[in-house]
Amino acid sequence: MTHHIKTLFKTCCFILLTGLWSQAFATKQLNEPAPDFTLKSLSGKNLKLSEYRGNVVLLNFWASWCAPCRLEMPLLNKLHNKYSAAGFTILGVNVEQETDKAKTYLADIPVDFPILFDSGNTVSKQYNVIAMPTTVLIDRDGNMRYLHQGYKPGDEKVYKKMVKKLIRE
């Protein structure tokens, strides 16, 4: 009997983890208003999402301890620099309670887009962030259009395609 329970438990865990794994790397299409927020930036200024209305915005929730986030950050910077003149920006939202490690990482690998600190995780809760990194693309009207959880090499090509589509709209 014990062997059957262990087998059932392993099977259930496998199904659960497989489902979460596939969900974690899925890109979902959305069409709902992006929750507005104000957060302190690396520069010390408070930035408000609604101030970027009229631009395509990529919100990227990340943490310095997240290896995929660290791989993705320089690629996001290239994307930002390539399309910023076309009305596109990235807001990097660090979710760590202590910001020192994020600041150290950014000192070593600086980016040209604003970095915001959500040390209380209020914004990440608003956006139901359950994976690191989580990327949300917001159209010029302030609507969330795409949600991408996780990062693997090549995902930046998916972001580029979505950004170009939203810029053209």
C-alpha positions in Angstrom: 0.0 0.0 0.0 2.8 2.4 0.9 4.4 1.9 -2.6 1.1 2.8 -4.3 0.8 6.0 -2.2 4.4 7.0 -3.1 3.8 6.4 -6.8 0.6 8.4 -6.7 2.3 11.2 -4.9 5.2 11.3 -7.4 2.7 11.2 -10.3 0.7 14.1 -8.8 3.9 16.1 -8.2 5.1 15.4 -11.8 1.8 16.6 -13.2 1.7 19.7 -11.1 5.3 20.6 -11.8 4.9 20.0 -15.5 1.9 22.2 -15.6 3.6 25.0 -13.7 6.8 24.6 -15.8 4.8 25.0 -19.1 2.8 27.9 -17.6 5.9 29.6 -16.4 7.3 29.9 -20.0 4.1 30.8 -21.8 3.2 34.1 -23.4 -0.4 35.0 -22.8 -2.4 37.6 -24.7 -4.3 40.0 -22.6 -6.5 43.0 -23.1 -7.2 44.8 -19.8 -6.1 48.1 -18.3 -2.6 48.0 -16.6 -2.9 48.9 -12.9 -1.3 52.3 -12.3 1.4 52.6 -9.7 4.1 54.9 -8.4 7.5 53.6 -7.4 10.9 55.2 -6.4 13.5 54.8 -9.1 17.2 54.2 -8.9 17.7 57.9 -9.6 15.7 58.7 -6.5 12.7 60.1 -8.4 9.2 58.7 -8.1 7.9 57.4 -11.4 4.3 56.7 -12.2 3.2 54.3 -14.9 0.5 56.5 -16.2 3.1 59.2 -17.1 4.2 56.8 -19.9 0.7 56.7 -21.5 1.1 57.2 -25.3 4.2 54.9 -25.3 4.6 51.2 -25.5 5.9 50.0 -22.1 7.6 46.8 -21.2 7.4 46.1 -17.5 10.0 43.7 -16.4 9.8 42.3 -12.8 13.2 41.0 -11.8 15.5 40.2 -8.9 19.3 40.1 -8.6 19.3 36.5 -7.3 17.4 35.3 -10.4 19.9 33.9 -13.0 17.5 34.2 -16.0 16.9 37.8 -15.0 20.6 38.5 -15.0 20.9 36.9 -18.5 17.9 38.9 -19.8 18.8 42.4 -18.5 21.5 43.3 -21.1 19.2 42.0 -23.9 16.4 44.2 -22.6 18.8 47.1 -22.7 19.5 46.5 -26.3 15.8 46.3 -27.1 15.2 49.6 -25.2 17.9 51.4 -27.1 16.8 50.1 -30.4 13.1 51.2 -30.1 13.1 54.0 -27.6 13.0 56.6 -30.4 9.8 55.0 -31.7 7.9 55.6 -28.4 9.0 52.5 -26.5 10.4 52.2 -23.0 11.2 49.6 -20.5 10.6 49.9 -16.7 12.6 47.4 -14.8 10.8 46.6 -11.5 13.1 45.1 -8.9 11.1 43.0 -6.3 13.7 42.5 -3.6 13.0 43.9 -0.1 16.6 44.9 0.2 17.8 47.0 -2.8 21.6 46.8 -2.1 22.2 43.7 -4.2 20.2 45.1 -7.1 22.1 48.3 -7.0 25.4 46.4 -6.9 24.3 44.3 -10.0 23.3 47.5 -11.8 26.7 49.2 -11.0 28.4 46.2 -12.7 25.9 45.9 -15.6 24.2 49.3 -16.0 21.1 49.8 -18.1 19.7 52.8 -19.9 16.0 52.3 -18.9 14.5 53.3 -15.5 14.8 50.8 -12.7 12.1 51.0 -10.0 12.0 49.4 -6.6 9.0 47.5 -5.4 10.5 46.5 -2.0 7.0 46.0 -0.5 5.9 43.9 -3.4 2.7 45.9 -3.8 3.1 46.3 -7.6 4.1 42.7 -8.2 1.0 41.7 -6.3 -1.1 44.0 -8.5 0.3 42.3 -11.5 0.1 38.8 -10.0 3.8 38.1 -10.5 4.4 34.4 -9.7 7.6 33.8 -11.7 11.0 35.5 -12.1 11.3 37.3 -14.4 7.8 38.4 -15.5 7.4 40.6 -18.4 4.2 42.6 -19.2 3.8 44.6 -22.5 1.5 47.6 -22.3 0.1 49.3 -25.4 -0.1 53.1 -26.0 -3.6 53.2 -24.4 -2.4 51.7 -21.1 -3.8 48.2 -21.7 -1.8 45.1 -20.9 -1.5 43.1 -24.1 1.1 40.4 -23.4 2.3 38.6 -20.3 5.4 36.4 -20.4 6.6 34.5 -17.4 10.2 33.2 -17.1 13.0 33.7 -19.5 15.0 31.4 -21.7 17.5 32.4 -24.4 15.6 33.5 -27.5 12.6 35.0 -25.7 14.0 38.4 -26.5 13.0 37.7 -30.2 9.5 37.2 -29.0 9.6 40.5 -27.1 11.0 42.2 -30.2 8.1 40.9 -32.4 5.5 42.0 -29.8 7.1 45.4 -29.3 7.2 46.1 -33.1 3.5 45.1 -33.4 2.4 47.4 -30.6 4.6 50.3 -31.9 2.8 50.0 -35.3 -0.7 50.2 -33.8 
